Amino acid sequence: MPVLTRLIPSPVVVDINAGALDGLAGLLADQRISASGKLAVAISGGSGARLRERLAPALPGAEWYEVGGGTLDDAIKLGDAMKKGHYDAVVGLGGGKIIDCAKYAAARIGLPLVAVATNLSHDGLCSPVATLDNDAGRGSYGVPNPIAVVIDLDIIREAPVRFVRSGIGDAISNISAVADWELSHRETGESIDGLAAAMARQAGEAVLRHPGEVGDDAFLQVLAEGLVLTGISMSVAGDSRPASGACHEINHAFDILYPRRSASHGEQCGLGAAFAMHLRGDRETSALMAGVLRRHGLPVTPGEIGFTDEEFVAAVAYAPKTRPGRYTILEHLDLSTDQIRDAYADYAQAVSS
């Protein structure tokens, strides 16, 4: 019998440590990503400008592009501007919006992307997806994985702590997302990729069960690694399924129904995941999630992010419409509004005790 294997699209380099940014130029040269130093670097106007001042002496051949925002138009403009040069690679230096714009622009002009994350707000830093605002709201666009990922824990600690908290919620929600994938496999026959599911679940479990705090290097290391592994799991699956289930449907519903009031992606996903685990009858995991979210300063009830109970019930009822064709615990139970209201009351009592 032949031995069959598959190639997994993943970064050539993942460098996560304190001071990693200081070795960026050497990493690019050593890994033959850009021996000449001809780089197009996308940055924000805020923290990116300060990092440019720090990094410019080590990257004399780089040209710097300030990104206006996180829209599809911004990404297209960035790609159009970059294609006039002759670069070895694109570097996205910043948070999620900057990296997503850089991903899209790099794909548009056929260059590899180096993702240099300045915060850990979500798992998109190493995923094969660029999430960008467009005229219809927000879209997800398929792009190649970054060729390298650099995360300097010193830089991560300088960012507002809300970004770390958001990343925690997004990582922990993997556990609920994989449970939804397995549910769909049992109920609808949807195929499941065991490797992708294992990677995403273990990334979430590592963050969920780590005893550290948001400012600890050891905890930030595990969180960063978990977010990178989650991104790779989506590449393995060829889909966002390993990291997106009822938790993300609820998040999208918040964004659609209350666009001017929605909280961070990770806050909404973490809350959605804890509630989804409660719905599927796994009260132990739901309680554990709620306890860990609360310990790290994330919300476990809608009131903690400025929503009423009724607004949360409305978001859960609307959630299945955000991802037509995706089967999760919400589609499986197909609860009426009154049943969602009762389930939430039960959940709220469980997490308050």
Steps between C-alpha positions, in 0.01 A plus 500: 500500500648840409564753775297810421582838647388853438678830492372747757517869406676667789754777563866429435579683824305561821698717741324572828710643780593816685716716275408314179465826310869575541584197288255574217759609243722200573207261484397629158855462367577165665178341376557637149171684512675823411877484476504836319287676761257625234179497701162669490397561861137578584447687828235696686526871562527455878715228654628409152661839458689457827616153400612632163733740676644211698533254211593722206876498570503117487288492181666759275355349182140508622227730379226586747129522426252644747166319492194717549269235647370147468278520194514317169566834331796561734645157411454556126665842519788350696553228240484750214759719669732207575496351151693800371806382691716190462485328836594160639215491751231699679519555875177568690602673822214569739170366625235297325379768257850580378597134461175418317552791260860390445388138443255607232745741336779240497270242340388757244856569383631144543748555784552306822384661824686529828254564786648700789225521761490782752202358689330164555137599449395202284613195303514671161870583517593161350179400324440464124227765522498880484197654669424841353211745518320557169190677373281207609645485853793265554645231278751215530747459214719197441873576496822297539634438849776733621848369414622611843342613827688716750352584841705706744360448849650831613290677234192294594527616862512864387163470323179563696406194704160484328674354194642209701159442656341489156752239386422289806129495417569413137738217591271346762208508257683233293377240747138582427566531126655152479211356703262652242703348216482157663125545555453578131707195408270278707172659398551605138795293383717807447861390460737588781876535480640336812834679483345843463255428782778375728717806435219746566369320808842462661578866434180595682559255785854628554372855551199389704707299747809720532527647851681817393377858477473734202834667569705182550746404227419130542128563453552739207723239335228235526234741376713609202582139411132407534390775263765401246402132520136595456584687182689199367210271594278704268752449220502126567120490485476739206225675693440699819308202648760407769467844659151618414173355623204628700741723691587693184142498373401681821793739454392580143142554618618757754693680226204501261224587745694750712780629274571814702496322834672167441791404723827344386498187284654288775272628775192409299642163388599405855154581634343317206717194561415477872128528419525247214669245727216553748245440223657168405474385861872517583448706814844412639688644200265798483567580865874455452496733199300760688738483796810541281343782298407680821849448646652671195249786507276387214119510508291194577160673481372752244452765768878511546539633143201731507222280362171408660394139542235550231760634256710191561198276441433685174865453393487125569173469309650686203839323513424206263421746222858628505649177364245324276585135459712475814364250751560573868324442829274795413375337179481163672277618784306752286375678812212743504554846646331394823720191522814711446380735773455209740836349407674833557334541841629155593848587372507833684408329825767233445785747437402731784523230763 
